[in-house]
Amino acid sequence: MTGSPPTAGATAGLIAQGARIFFQETFGGNGRTCGTCHPAEADFTLTPEFIAALPADDPLFVAELNPDLAGLENPDLMRSRALILENIDGFDQPPVFRGVPHIFDLAFTAPSAGAATSQISATLP
C-alpha cells in the first residue's frame, strides 16, 4: 500500500459507510442485510433465544412470510438451532445449514479459511 494513511475524518467516514452497508444494504436480494443474521445487539451472532425474541415481521423470517421464498430456510432448524441455509460454495452447489458465527471469526471461515489456516499453521511450533 502506498501513500499516506487515512485521516481520522476519512476513517470515521469509512466506518460509517461500512456500517450503512452492513446494516442497511440488501444488495437487491431477499430483504435481508448482513446485520439481519449478524445483529450487533447479539454480538453479531444468532441464537435460538435471540430469534425467539424477534418480531414476526423481522427480515430473518422472509422465507416464512413470502411464499415465493419458502425454500430459502428451514424454519424449524432456524428457530430451534439458529441454523441458516447458505450457499457458501456458490449457487451451483447444494446449500448447507450453518450456524451464524461471530464476525470476529471471519478470518477462519470460507472463503479465506485456507489462507488464515496457512498463516496460523506457519506460526505453530
Secondary structure, DSSP 8 states (H G I E B T S, - for coil): --S----HHHHHHHHHHHHHHHHH--TTSSS--HHHHS-GGGTT---HHHHHTS-TT-GGGHHHH-GGGGGG--HHHHHHH-EEEE-TT-TTS--EEEE---GGGGGGSTTSHHHHHHHHHHH--
